[in-house]
């Protein structure tokens, strides 16, 4: 789904304010021997205990500047643009979001787009793009398009009215394209003339040009609906018509009233948008439709131009998501041929990926799960060469240096709980070089030429750090060292930091399942309550050897053991491990959480009568299924924003795992959480945002009605105006205090 995985850790974020290493070199102080208790209020307050959290690290095209979006010490959700001049050796703020902000409320389309990108709670600058000459940055802010020069100049792009979506610069930087009123506009950035529409006006309000349809944004990790050719002379443009997509009335229940929105939502088993692809000249005069085949009920998964611009490549996925065709398109005529096809293993599905690169000469580095694990392959002249292999996975292809033939990627070869960066020569793929430190959990990005790395890493007591490295992994400079010392926000709490422990237990079929545990200081003979956190669904991994976040430590400071286990179906363990969920959601992953609970109860320091469980989104669904199937195994359960009826969720996610509800209704009935809701006998706390547009509030109202109709007692906390993300300094504190009061009230908490 890309259901929002509310991991308690913040390890996925690039962390900390960029400072020079020299500035922190001599600032170490001895950590205090007695640390204050870490409160929920402090966890959600500013500044962030992980250190300030930069986003979107980029290199300017000329390589001189490293730029980041840095959040403010007094407002962890507001971001400004900062840059490090590698020649001058200094940082400075390039764009102050408060000075540019108009305070204009975002349109509903902008809000929903941010929800799809999981940045709906951020303020200020949330994205930016360098011009080709490395002298100017395109900054969308409050719906306006601003060109900010390194000389301090600021200019609004002529002809923009506010509310423009998806702006992007042409490859040479002289032109800008954006969406307005469901059409694609194009124009120069020099201010001499205004951008003009290059797509036709449509009479039907259901037609959109240049925009990614709902399921592409929500589930396919594709947020763009138009793609520049390398020379900027043409654009590949998506057109979709939602006329056949069902309309739902989504209520956004707020503190000051209720607003309703008529939203086109492709629920499982119902029609998707009708999607087509066109090649349009930047002058808007020429327009050619791409042949996507006779079957119209398909997904437009990915679109890419060849490096020379002579070919357009399109990934076409069938509705069942068991076949992916790579189409080779002549952009002059729109004619297509199938270059190759990926077919899912029996009982599995295609996992879309961004781990591929088209190379000069027409060959391709490609990520495939055809041998049961995600690995890299080289496709050249119609032949495949497997480049990596083994019972581990490539999690991301970072870059390819075409001059040297060096390929750099992120993978789990050494440890599934701590990904590392590796590289190899195309001529000798069996010789892997590891470029990062095994002591850290790593992620990375790379420049287009495959020569410069930006590595983000974290460890148990080390919030995320980021640094610039060359192609061999040698660190060139810290982007942010983020050492926990001196005035670092987490420094006062370091002395009481409790280290995470890891291990495995077998599933019913013998498969090893990874768990993580953080305990308070254990007193001999004393038994402790457990706060177990779970997600459980596909495309998520909870257990990892990185920074677990301050919230986990605060829970431990309250006297709980913090515990998590990844069951079958979770990410980065291969096709067989993940496909155990096929047509079987709410079964094997529930059994694996039960195995974790029983392991906990076997430990002498665990109070077996006080093992509670907490889950958000798919995890909320899991809480319900766990309590329904195994009464008495968990002392209490908390379900936040749970899916209760899979028929309410969208096509691309739900049908991938459960099939078509029109053909397999029994699968949906069994996988849903309503049928057996009356079997819940343990204390249940239900939490939901009343304006949730992802797992819509109807999921909880259906459950509420079912529980009430069956006279099943439960407790509930609703948050008016909040979507799938329920947050903010005060509200997040309120949510978790509600959780712990609930546990105490039922005698299964720590009492703190």
C-alpha positions as CSV (number, residue, x, y, z in Angstrom):
1,X,0.0,0.0,0.0
2,X,2.4,2.6,0.9
3,X,0.0,2.6,3.9
4,X,1.8,5.0,6.1
5,X,4.3,3.0,8.1
6,X,4.3,4.7,11.4
7,X,7.6,3.4,12.6
8,X,8.5,4.8,16.0
9,X,12.1,5.4,14.9
10,X,13.0,8.3,12.6
11,X,16.0,6.5,11.0
12,X,14.7,6.9,7.5
13,X,15.2,10.7,7.6
14,X,18.5,12.4,6.6
15,X,19.5,14.0,9.9
16,X,21.0,17.0,11.4
17,X,22.1,20.6,10.7
18,X,25.0,20.9,8.3
19,X,28.1,22.1,10.2
20,X,31.8,21.8,9.4
21,X,33.5,19.0,11.2
22,X,36.0,21.5,12.5
23,X,33.2,23.3,14.4
24,X,32.4,20.2,16.5
25,X,35.9,18.8,16.7
26,X,36.7,20.2,20.2
27,X,33.2,20.5,21.5
28,X,33.0,17.1,23.3
29,X,31.9,17.1,26.9
30,X,31.6,14.3,29.3
31,X,28.1,13.0,29.4
32,X,26.4,13.6,32.8
33,X,26.3,10.5,35.1
34,X,22.6,11.0,35.9
35,X,20.3,11.8,33.0
36,X,16.8,13.2,33.3
37,X,13.9,11.1,32.4
38,X,12.9,11.4,28.7
39,X,9.3,12.6,28.7
40,X,6.7,12.4,25.9
41,X,6.5,16.2,25.9
42,X,10.2,16.5,25.2
43,X,10.1,13.8,22.5
44,X,7.7,15.8,20.3
45,X,9.0,19.3,21.1
46,X,11.5,21.4,19.2
47,X,14.4,21.0,18.6
48,X,14.2,17.4,17.5
49,X,16.2,15.0,19.7
50,X,17.6,13.4,16.6
51,X,19.3,16.8,15.9
52,X,17.9,19.1,13.2
53,X,16.8,17.0,10.2
54,X,17.9,18.2,6.7
55,X,16.1,16.8,3.7
56,X,16.7,16.6,0.0
57,X,20.5,16.7,-0.1
58,X,21.7,17.7,-3.6
59,X,24.8,18.6,-5.5
60,X,24.7,21.6,-7.8
61,X,25.3,20.7,-11.5
62,X,28.8,22.1,-11.4
63,X,29.5,20.2,-8.1
64,X,30.5,23.4,-6.2
65,X,27.5,23.5,-3.8
66,X,26.0,20.9,-1.5
67,X,22.4,22.0,-0.7
68,X,20.0,20.7,1.9
69,X,16.6,21.6,3.4
70,X,17.3,22.3,7.0
71,X,14.6,22.6,9.7
72,X,14.6,25.3,12.3
73,X,15.6,24.7,15.9
74,X,12.4,26.4,17.1
75,X,10.1,24.7,14.6
76,X,11.1,21.2,13.6
77,X,8.5,21.2,10.7
78,X,9.6,24.4,8.9
79,X,12.4,24.0,6.3
80,X,14.8,26.6,4.7
81,X,17.3,26.0,2.0
82,X,21.0,26.0,3.0
83,X,24.1,25.5,0.9
84,X,27.7,24.6,1.5
85,X,30.2,26.2,-0.8
86,X,32.9,23.6,-1.3
87,X,35.4,26.2,-2.5
88,X,34.9,28.7,0.3
89,X,34.3,26.0,2.9
90,X,31.3,27.6,4.5
91,X,27.6,27.2,4.9
92,X,24.9,29.8,4.5
93,X,21.2,30.1,4.2
94,X,20.3,30.5,0.5
95,X,16.5,30.9,0.9
96,X,14.7,31.9,4.0
97,X,11.2,30.3,3.8
98,X,9.7,32.9,6.2
99,X,10.8,35.8,4.1
100,X,9.3,34.2,0.9
101,X,6.1,32.8,2.5
102,X,2.9,34.4,1.5
103,X,0.9,32.6,4.2
104,X,-1.5,31.5,1.5
105,X,-3.4,28.3,2.3
106,X,-2.6,25.5,0.0
107,X,-5.3,24.3,-2.4
108,X,-7.0,21.0,-1.8
109,X,-5.0,19.5,-4.7
110,X,-1.7,20.7,-3.2
111,X,-2.7,19.3,0.2
112,X,-3.6,15.9,-1.3
113,X,-0.4,15.8,-3.3
114,X,1.6,16.4,-0.1
115,X,-0.3,13.7,1.6
116,X,0.6,11.3,-1.1
117,X,4.3,12.3,-0.7
118,X,4.0,11.9,3.1
119,X,5.1,15.5,3.7
120,X,1.7,17.0,4.6
121,X,2.9,18.2,8.0
122,X,6.0,20.1,6.6
123,X,6.1,23.9,6.1
124,X,8.3,26.3,4.3
125,X,10.4,24.9,1.4
126,X,9.6,21.2,0.8
127,X,11.4,20.8,-2.6
128,X,13.8,22.7,-4.9
129,X,15.7,22.3,-8.2
130,X,18.9,23.7,-9.5
131,X,19.1,25.5,-12.8
132,X,21.7,24.1,-15.2
133,X,24.1,27.0,-14.7
134,X,24.3,26.4,-10.9
135,X,23.5,30.0,-10.2
136,X,19.8,29.8,-9.4
137,X,17.4,27.5,-7.6
138,X,13.7,27.0,-8.4
139,X,11.8,27.0,-5.2
140,X,8.1,26.3,-5.0
141,X,6.6,27.8,-1.8
142,X,3.0,28.3,-0.7
143,X,2.0,27.6,-4.3
144,X,4.2,30.2,-5.8
145,X,7.2,29.5,-8.1
146,X,10.3,31.5,-7.0
147,X,13.7,31.7,-8.7
148,X,16.3,32.4,-6.0
149,X,19.8,33.4,-7.1
150,X,23.0,32.7,-5.2
151,X,23.5,36.5,-5.3
152,X,20.5,36.9,-3.0
153,X,18.1,37.9,-5.8
154,X,14.5,36.6,-5.7
155,X,12.1,36.6,-8.6
156,X,8.7,35.1,-9.1
157,X,8.3,33.3,-12.4
158,X,6.1,35.4,-14.7
159,X,2.6,34.3,-15.3
160,X,2.3,32.1,-12.2
161,X,-0.8,32.7,-10.2
162,X,-0.3,30.5,-7.2
163,X,-1.4,26.9,-6.9
164,X,0.9,25.5,-9.6
165,X,1.7,21.8,-9.1
166,X,4.8,19.7,-10.0
167,X,7.1,22.4,-11.4
168,X,10.3,21.3,-13.0
169,X,13.0,22.9,-15.1
170,X,14.0,21.7,-18.5
171,X,17.4,19.8,-18.7
172,X,19.1,23.0,-19.9
173,X,17.4,25.1,-17.3
174,X,16.0,27.8,-19.7
175,X,12.3,26.7,-19.4
176,X,9.9,25.6,-16.7
177,X,6.9,23.3,-16.9
178,X,4.1,23.0,-14.3
179,X,0.5,21.9,-13.9
180,X,-2.5,24.3,-13.5
181,X,-6.2,23.6,-13.9
182,X,-5.4,20.0,-15.0
183,X,-3.3,21.2,-17.9
184,X,0.5,21.2,-18.5
185,X,2.1,24.7,-19.0
186,X,5.5,25.4,-20.5
187,X,7.5,28.7,-20.8
188,X,10.8,30.5,-20.4
189,X,12.2,31.4,-17.0
190,X,13.7,34.7,-18.1
191,X,10.5,36.6,-17.5
192,X,10.1,37.9,-21.0
193,X,7.0,35.9,-21.7
194,X,4.5,33.9,-19.7
195,X,4.2,30.1,-19.7
196,X,1.5,28.8,-22.0
197,X,-0.5,25.5,-22.0
198,X,0.9,22.8,-24.2
199,X,-2.0,20.3,-23.6
200,X,-5.5,20.8,-25.0
201,X,-8.4,22.2,-23.0
202,X,-10.9,19.4,-22.1
203,X,-14.6,19.6,-21.7
204,X,-14.7,16.8,-19.1
205,X,-13.7,17.7,-15.6
206,X,-12.5,14.2,-15.1
207,X,-9.5,14.6,-17.5
208,X,-6.1,15.5,-16.2
209,X,-2.9,16.2,-18.3
210,X,0.6,15.9,-16.9
211,X,-0.4,14.5,-13.5
212,X,0.1,11.1,-11.9
213,X,-3.1,9.4,-11.1
214,X,-4.1,8.6,-7.5
215,X,-2.8,5.0,-7.4
216,X,0.5,6.0,-9.1
217,X,1.2,8.5,-6.3
218,X,-0.2,6.5,-3.4
219,X,1.1,3.0,-4.3
220,X,3.5,3.1,-7.2
221,X,6.0,5.7,-5.9
222,X,5.4,7.6,-9.1
223,X,4.6,11.3,-8.5
224,X,5.3,12.7,-12.0
225,X,3.0,12.7,-15.0
226,X,5.3,14.3,-17.5
227,X,9.0,13.7,-18.5
228,X,11.4,16.0,-20.3
229,X,13.4,14.7,-23.2
230,X,17.2,15.2,-22.7
231,X,17.3,18.1,-25.1
232,X,14.2,19.8,-23.6
233,X,12.5,19.9,-27.0
234,X,9.8,17.3,-26.2
235,X,7.8,16.0,-23.2
236,X,6.2,12.6,-22.6
237,X,2.9,13.5,-21.0
238,X,0.4,11.3,-19.2
239,X,-3.3,11.9,-19.8
240,X,-5.9,10.2,-17.5
241,X,-9.6,10.3,-17.4
242,X,-11.3,9.4,-14.1
243,X,-14.9,9.2,-15.5
244,X,-15.2,5.5,-14.7
245,X,-13.6,5.7,-11.3
246,X,-16.1,5.5,-8.5
247,X,-16.9,8.6,-6.4
248,X,-16.8,8.5,-2.7
249,X,-17.9,11.3,-0.3
250,X,-15.0,11.8,2.0
251,X,-15.8,13.6,5.2
252,X,-13.2,15.7,6.9
253,X,-14.6,16.1,10.4
254,X,-12.9,19.0,12.1
255,X,-13.2,20.9,15.3
256,X,-15.0,23.8,13.6
257,X,-17.3,21.8,11.4
258,X,-17.3,19.1,8.7
259,X,-16.3,19.5,5.1
260,X,-17.1,16.9,2.5
261,X,-15.1,16.1,-0.6
262,X,-16.3,14.2,-3.7
263,X,-13.2,12.1,-4.3
264,X,-12.6,9.8,-7.2
265,X,-11.3,6.7,-5.5
266,X,-10.5,3.4,-7.2
267,X,-11.5,0.9,-4.6
268,X,-10.4,-2.7,-5.0
269,X,-12.4,-4.4,-7.7
270,X,-13.6,-1.2,-9.3
271,X,-12.4,0.6,-12.5
272,X,-9.1,2.5,-12.5
273,X,-8.5,5.7,-14.4
274,X,-8.2,5.4,-18.2
275,X,-4.5,6.3,-18.8
276,X,-2.8,7.2,-22.0
277,X,0.7,8.6,-22.8
278,X,1.6,11.2,-25.4
279,X,4.8,12.8,-26.8
280,X,4.3,16.5,-27.1
281,X,6.6,19.2,-28.6
282,X,7.5,21.9,-26.2
283,X,5.9,24.3,-28.6
284,X,2.6,22.5,-28.0
285,X,2.1,22.0,-31.8
286,X,3.0,18.4,-32.3
287,X,1.3,15.6,-30.3
288,X,1.7,11.8,-30.8
289,X,-0.1,9.1,-28.8
290,X,2.1,6.2,-27.5
291,X,0.8,2.7,-28.3
292,X,0.4,1.1,-24.9
293,X,-1.4,-2.0,-26.3
294,X,-4.9,-3.2,-26.8
295,X,-5.5,-3.9,-23.1
296,X,-6.6,-0.6,-21.6
297,X,-6.8,-1.9,-18.0
298,X,-3.1,-1.6,-17.3
299,X,-0.8,0.5,-15.1
300,X,1.6,3.0,-16.5
301,X,4.4,2.1,-14.1
302,X,7.5,4.1,-15.2
303,X,8.5,6.3,-18.1
304,X,12.1,7.1,-19.1
305,X,13.9,8.7,-22.0
306,X,17.0,7.1,-23.4
307,X,20.2,9.2,-22.7
308,X,20.3,10.2,-26.4
309,X,16.6,11.1,-26.5
310,X,15.9,8.9,-29.5
311,X,13.9,6.3,-27.6
312,X,11.2,6.4,-24.9
313,X,11.0,3.5,-22.5
314,X,7.7,2.6,-20.8
315,X,7.1,0.0,-18.1
316,X,3.6,-1.4,-18.5
317,X,2.1,-3.5,-15.7
318,X,-1.0,-5.7,-16.0
319,X,-3.9,-5.2,-13.7
320,X,-3.1,-8.5,-11.8
321,X,0.5,-7.2,-11.3
322,X,2.0,-10.5,-12.3
323,X,3.5,-9.2,-15.6
324,X,5.7,-6.2,-16.4
325,X,6.6,-5.3,-20.0
326,X,9.4,-2.9,-20.9
327,X,8.2,-1.1,-24.0
328,X,10.6,0.5,-26.5
329,X,8.8,3.5,-28.1
330,X,9.6,5.5,-31.2
331,X,8.8,9.0,-29.9
332,X,8.2,10.3,-33.5
333,X,5.4,7.8,-34.2
334,X,4.4,6.4,-30.9
335,X,4.9,2.8,-32.1
336,X,6.0,0.3,-29.5
337,X,7.7,-3.0,-29.2
338,X,8.2,-5.2,-26.2
339,X,11.9,-5.1,-25.3
340,X,11.6,-7.7,-22.5
341,X,9.0,-9.0,-19.9
342,X,9.3,-9.7,-16.2
343,X,6.9,-12.4,-14.9
344,X,6.1,-13.0,-11.2
345,X,6.7,-16.3,-9.6
346,X,3.6,-18.4,-8.9
347,X,1.7,-17.0,-6.0
348,X,3.7,-13.8,-6.0
349,X,3.6,-10.4,-7.8
350,X,5.7,-7.8,-9.4
351,X,7.4,-5.3,-7.0
352,X,7.9,-2.1,-8.9
353,X,11.4,-0.6,-8.5
354,X,13.4,2.5,-9.3
355,X,16.6,0.5,-9.3
356,X,17.5,0.7,-13.0
357,X,19.6,2.8,-15.3
358,X,19.6,3.2,-19.1
359,X,23.2,3.4,-20.4
360,X,24.6,5.0,-23.5
361,X,24.5,2.5,-26.3
362,X,21.1,1.1,-25.3
363,X,22.0,-1.3,-22.5
364,X,20.4,-1.3,-19.1
365,X,21.2,-2.1,-15.5
366,X,18.1,-3.6,-14.0
367,X,16.8,-4.9,-10.7
368,X,14.9,-8.2,-10.8
369,X,13.5,-10.7,-8.3
370,X,13.6,-13.5,-10.9
371,X,15.9,-15.8,-8.8
372,X,13.9,-15.2,-5.6
373,X,15.9,-12.2,-4.4
374,X,16.2,-8.7,-5.7
375,X,19.5,-8.6,-7.7
376,X,21.1,-6.5,-10.5
377,X,21.3,-7.7,-14.1
378,X,22.8,-6.2,-17.2
379,X,20.6,-6.3,-20.3
380,X,22.6,-5.8,-23.5
381,X,21.8,-6.7,-27.1
382,X,18.9,-8.9,-26.0
383,X,20.9,-10.9,-23.5
384,X,20.9,-11.0,-19.7
385,X,23.9,-11.2,-17.4
386,X,23.3,-11.5,-13.6
387,X,25.6,-9.2,-11.7
388,X,24.8,-9.9,-8.1
389,X,23.5,-13.1,-6.5
390,X,22.9,-14.7,-3.1
391,X,20.2,-15.0,-0.4
392,X,20.2,-11.2,0.2
393,X,18.7,-8.3,-1.7
394,X,19.8,-5.2,-3.5
395,X,17.6,-2.4,-2.0
396,X,18.6,0.4,-4.3
397,X,20.8,1.0,-7.4
398,X,22.6,4.2,-6.5
399,X,24.7,5.1,-9.6
400,X,26.6,3.9,-12.6
401,X,29.8,5.6,-13.8
402,X,29.7,4.9,-17.5
403,X,33.2,6.0,-18.1
404,X,34.7,3.5,-15.7
405,X,32.0,0.9,-15.7
406,X,31.6,1.1,-11.9
407,X,28.2,0.2,-10.4
408,X,27.2,1.3,-6.9
409,X,24.3,0.0,-5.0
410,X,22.8,-0.5,-1.5
411,X,22.2,-4.0,-0.3
412,X,21.9,-6.4,2.6
413,X,24.8,-8.8,1.8
414,X,26.4,-8.5,5.2
415,X,23.4,-7.9,7.4
416,X,19.7,-7.7,6.6
417,X,19.3,-5.4,9.6
418,X,22.1,-3.0,8.5
419,X,22.2,-2.2,4.7
420,X,25.6,-1.2,3.3
421,X,26.9,0.5,0.1
422,X,28.7,-1.7,-2.3
423,X,30.4,-1.3,-5.7
424,X,31.7,-3.5,-8.5
425,X,33.2,-3.2,-12.0
426,X,30.9,-4.3,-14.8
427,X,33.7,-6.5,-16.1
428,X,34.2,-8.2,-12.7
429,X,30.8,-8.2,-10.9
430,X,31.8,-11.0,-8.6
431,X,34.3,-8.7,-6.9
432,X,32.3,-6.5,-4.5
433,X,33.8,-3.6,-2.6
434,X,31.9,-2.6,0.6
435,X,32.1,1.2,0.9
436,X,30.5,1.8,4.3
437,X,31.0,0.8,7.9
438,X,29.3,-2.3,9.2
439,X,28.7,-0.6,12.6
440,X,26.1,1.6,10.9
441,X,22.7,1.3,9.2
442,X,23.2,3.0,5.9
443,X,21.3,4.7,3.1
444,X,22.7,6.7,0.2
445,X,22.2,8.7,-2.9
446,X,24.5,9.5,-5.8
447,X,25.0,12.1,-8.5
448,X,24.0,11.3,-12.1
449,X,27.6,10.5,-13.2
450,X,28.0,7.9,-10.4
451,X,31.0,9.6,-8.9
452,X,29.9,11.3,-5.7
453,X,28.0,9.7,-2.8
454,X,25.9,11.2,-0.1
455,X,25.8,8.6,2.7
456,X,23.4,8.8,5.6
457,X,24.1,6.4,8.5
458,X,23.0,5.9,12.1
459,X,23.7,3.5,15.0
460,X,22.0,2.6,18.2
461,X,23.0,5.7,20.1
462,X,23.9,7.8,17.1
463,X,21.1,9.7,15.3
464,X,21.6,9.9,11.5
465,X,24.8,11.5,10.2
466,X,25.4,12.4,6.6
467,X,28.6,12.9,4.6
468,X,29.9,13.4,1.1
469,X,32.1,10.6,-0.3
470,X,33.9,9.8,-3.5
471,X,33.2,6.7,-5.6
472,X,35.5,4.6,-3.4
473,X,33.5,5.5,-0.2
474,X,36.2,7.8,1.1
475,X,34.6,10.5,3.2
476,X,35.4,13.9,1.7
477,X,33.4,16.1,4.1
478,X,30.7,15.9,6.7
479,X,27.4,17.2,5.6
480,X,26.4,16.7,9.2
481,X,28.5,14.9,11.8
482,X,25.7,15.2,14.3
483,X,27.7,13.9,17.2
484,X,25.7,13.5,20.4
485,X,27.7,15.8,22.6
486,X,27.9,19.4,23.8
487,X,24.7,21.2,23.0
488,X,23.2,18.4,20.9
489,X,19.5,18.0,22.0
490,X,20.0,14.3,22.9
491,X,23.2,14.8,24.9
492,X,21.4,15.2,28.3
493,X,19.7,11.9,27.8
494,X,22.7,9.9,26.5
495,X,23.7,8.6,30.0
496,X,20.4,6.8,30.4
497,X,20.2,5.6,26.8
498,X,19.4,1.9,26.6
499,X,21.0,-0.2,23.9
500,X,18.8,-2.3,21.6
501,X,19.4,-6.1,21.5
502,X,18.6,-8.3,18.6
503,X,18.0,-12.0,18.0
504,X,15.9,-14.5,16.0
505,X,13.2,-17.0,16.8
506,X,11.7,-19.6,14.4
507,X,8.3,-19.2,12.7
508,X,6.0,-22.1,12.5
509,X,7.7,-23.3,9.3
510,X,11.2,-22.8,10.8
511,X,11.9,-19.5,9.0
512,X,14.0,-17.3,11.3
513,X,12.3,-14.1,12.4
514,X,14.3,-11.1,13.5
515,X,13.4,-9.3,16.8
516,X,14.6,-6.2,18.6
517,X,14.3,-5.5,22.3
518,X,15.2,-2.5,24.5
519,X,14.9,-3.0,28.3
520,X,15.1,-0.7,31.2
521,X,17.8,-1.5,33.8
522,X,16.7,-4.9,35.0
523,X,16.4,-5.5,38.7
524,X,16.9,-9.1,39.9
525,X,13.5,-10.9,40.4
526,X,11.4,-8.0,39.0
527,X,9.1,-8.6,36.0
528,X,8.4,-5.8,33.5
529,X,5.5,-4.9,31.2
530,X,6.1,-5.0,27.4
531,X,5.1,-2.4,24.9
532,X,5.3,-4.4,21.6
533,X,5.2,-2.4,18.3
534,X,4.3,-4.1,15.1
535,X,3.5,-3.2,11.4
536,X,3.3,-6.7,9.9
537,X,2.5,-5.9,6.3
538,X,4.6,-6.1,3.1
539,X,7.1,-3.4,2.0
540,X,8.0,-2.6,5.6
541,X,10.9,-3.5,7.9
542,X,10.7,-2.5,11.5
543,X,13.7,-4.3,13.0
544,X,16.9,-2.6,12.0
545,X,20.3,-1.8,13.6
546,X,20.0,2.0,13.4
547,X,18.8,4.9,15.5
548,X,15.5,3.7,17.0
549,X,14.4,7.2,17.8
550,X,13.7,9.0,21.0
551,X,10.1,7.7,21.4
552,X,11.3,4.2,22.0
553,X,13.7,5.4,24.7
554,X,10.9,7.4,26.3
555,X,8.8,4.3,26.5
556,X,11.6,2.4,28.1
557,X,12.1,5.3,30.5
558,X,8.5,4.8,31.6
559,X,9.4,1.3,32.7
560,X,8.4,-0.8,29.7
561,X,10.3,-3.3,27.6
562,X,10.1,-2.1,24.0
563,X,9.8,-5.0,21.6
564,X,9.4,-5.5,17.8
565,X,9.5,-8.5,15.5
566,X,9.3,-8.7,11.7
567,X,7.0,-11.5,10.5
568,X,6.7,-13.2,7.2
569,X,5.6,-10.8,4.5
570,X,7.9,-8.0,5.6
571,X,10.5,-6.4,3.4
572,X,14.1,-7.4,2.3
573,X,13.9,-11.1,2.9
574,X,13.1,-12.3,-0.6
575,X,10.1,-13.4,-2.7
576,X,9.2,-16.5,-0.8
577,X,9.3,-14.7,2.6
578,X,7.1,-11.8,1.3
579,X,4.6,-13.9,-0.8
580,X,3.6,-15.8,2.3
581,X,0.9,-13.0,2.6
582,X,-0.5,-13.8,-0.9
583,X,-4.3,-14.2,-0.5
584,X,-3.6,-14.7,3.2
585,X,-3.4,-11.3,4.9
586,X,-4.1,-11.6,8.6
587,X,-2.7,-15.1,8.9
588,X,1.0,-15.9,8.9
589,X,2.0,-12.4,10.1
590,X,-0.4,-12.7,13.0
591,X,1.1,-16.2,13.8
592,X,4.6,-14.6,13.8
593,X,3.5,-11.9,16.2
594,X,2.1,-14.6,18.4
595,X,5.5,-16.4,18.3
596,X,7.1,-13.2,19.5
597,X,4.6,-12.8,22.3
598,X,5.2,-16.3,23.5
599,X,8.9,-15.9,23.3
600,X,8.6,-12.8,25.5
601,X,6.5,-14.7,28.1
602,X,9.3,-17.3,28.4
603,X,11.7,-14.7,29.7
604,X,12.1,-14.5,33.4
605,X,12.1,-10.7,33.5
606,X,8.9,-10.3,31.5
607,X,5.5,-10.1,33.2
608,X,3.4,-12.5,31.0
609,X,0.2,-10.8,32.1
610,X,1.3,-7.3,30.9
611,X,2.3,-7.8,27.3
612,X,0.5,-5.2,25.2
613,X,0.6,-4.5,21.4
614,X,0.4,-1.3,19.4
615,X,0.1,-0.8,15.6
616,X,-0.7,2.0,13.2
617,X,-2.2,1.6,9.7
618,X,-1.5,-2.0,8.6
619,X,-0.3,-2.3,12.2
620,X,-3.7,-1.2,13.4
621,X,-5.3,-3.8,11.3
622,X,-2.9,-6.3,12.8
623,X,-3.8,-5.4,16.3
624,X,-7.5,-6.2,15.5
625,X,-6.6,-9.5,13.9
626,X,-4.3,-10.5,16.7
627,X,-6.9,-9.9,19.4
628,X,-9.6,-11.6,17.3
629,X,-7.6,-14.8,16.7
630,X,-5.8,-15.2,20.0
631,X,-7.9,-13.9,22.9
632,X,-5.9,-13.6,26.1
633,X,-2.4,-13.7,24.5
634,X,-2.1,-9.9,24.6
635,X,-3.1,-8.0,27.7
636,X,-4.4,-5.1,25.6
637,X,-4.2,-3.8,22.1
638,X,-4.0,-0.3,20.5
639,X,-5.2,0.0,16.9
640,X,-4.4,3.4,15.2
641,X,-6.1,4.1,11.8
642,X,-6.7,0.4,11.1
643,X,-8.0,-1.0,7.8
644,X,-11.1,-3.1,8.7
645,X,-12.5,-3.8,5.2
646,X,-10.0,-4.3,2.3
647,X,-12.8,-3.5,-0.2
648,X,-12.4,0.1,1.0
649,X,-8.7,0.3,0.1
650,X,-7.4,1.0,-3.4
651,X,-6.9,-1.3,-6.4
652,X,-3.1,-1.3,-6.9
653,X,-2.2,-2.2,-3.3
654,X,-5.1,-4.5,-2.3
655,X,-5.4,-6.5,-5.5
656,X,-1.7,-7.2,-5.5
657,X,-2.0,-9.3,-2.4
658,X,-5.7,-10.3,-2.3
659,X,-6.7,-10.5,-5.9
660,X,-10.0,-9.2,-7.3
661,X,-12.8,-9.1,-4.7
662,X,-15.4,-9.8,-7.5
663,X,-13.6,-13.1,-8.2
664,X,-12.4,-13.9,-4.7
665,X,-14.9,-12.5,-2.2
666,X,-14.1,-15.2,0.4
667,X,-10.5,-14.0,0.5
668,X,-11.6,-10.5,1.3
669,X,-14.1,-11.6,3.9
670,X,-11.5,-13.7,5.7
671,X,-8.8,-11.1,5.5
672,X,-11.1,-8.3,6.8
673,X,-11.3,-7.4,10.4
674,X,-15.1,-7.1,10.8
675,X,-16.3,-10.7,10.6
676,X,-14.6,-11.8,13.8
677,X,-14.7,-8.5,15.7
678,X,-17.1,-10.0,18.3
679,X,-14.3,-12.4,19.4
680,X,-12.3,-9.5,20.9
681,X,-12.4,-9.9,24.7
682,X,-9.2,-8.1,25.6
683,X,-9.0,-4.3,26.3
684,X,-9.0,-2.4,22.9
685,X,-8.2,1.2,22.3
686,X,-9.2,2.5,18.8
687,X,-7.6,5.7,17.5
688,X,-8.3,7.5,14.2
689,X,-7.9,10.9,12.5
690,X,-11.3,12.1,11.4
691,X,-10.1,13.5,8.1
692,X,-8.0,10.5,7.0
693,X,-7.9,10.3,3.2
694,X,-5.7,7.2,3.1
695,X,-7.3,4.7,5.5
696,X,-10.6,6.5,5.4
697,X,-12.5,7.0,8.7
698,X,-15.2,4.7,7.4
699,X,-12.9,1.8,8.3
700,X,-13.3,2.7,12.0
701,X,-16.9,3.6,11.9
702,X,-17.7,0.2,10.4
703,X,-15.7,-1.4,13.3
704,X,-17.4,0.9,15.9
705,X,-20.8,-0.1,14.6
706,X,-19.9,-3.8,14.6
707,X,-18.5,-3.8,18.2
708,X,-21.4,-1.8,19.5
709,X,-23.9,-4.1,17.7
710,X,-22.2,-7.1,19.3
711,X,-22.0,-5.4,22.8
712,X,-18.2,-5.7,22.8
713,X,-16.6,-3.1,25.1
714,X,-13.8,-0.9,23.7
715,X,-12.3,2.5,24.1
716,X,-11.8,5.2,21.5
717,X,-10.0,8.4,20.8
718,X,-10.7,10.4,17.7
719,X,-8.8,13.4,16.3
720,X,-10.9,16.0,14.4
721,X,-9.2,17.5,11.4
722,X,-6.3,15.0,11.3
723,X,-5.4,12.8,8.4
724,X,-3.5,9.5,8.5
725,X,-0.7,11.4,10.2
726,X,-1.8,12.4,13.7
727,X,1.0,14.7,14.9
728,X,2.3,17.9,16.2
729,X,4.0,18.7,19.5
730,X,0.8,18.8,21.6
731,X,-1.4,16.3,19.7
732,X,1.3,13.6,19.5
733,X,1.9,13.9,23.2
734,X,-1.8,13.7,23.8
735,X,-2.1,10.5,21.6
736,X,0.7,8.6,23.5
737,X,-0.4,9.8,26.9
738,X,-3.9,8.5,26.0
739,X,-2.2,5.1,25.1
740,X,-0.3,4.8,28.4
741,X,-3.3,5.9,30.5
742,X,-5.3,3.2,28.8
743,X,-2.7,0.6,29.7
744,X,-2.5,1.8,33.3
745,X,-6.3,1.8,33.6
746,X,-6.4,-1.8,32.7
747,X,-3.6,-2.8,35.0
748,X,-1.2,-3.7,32.2
749,X,1.0,-0.6,32.2
750,X,4.1,0.4,34.2
751,X,2.2,2.8,36.4
752,X,4.6,5.7,35.5
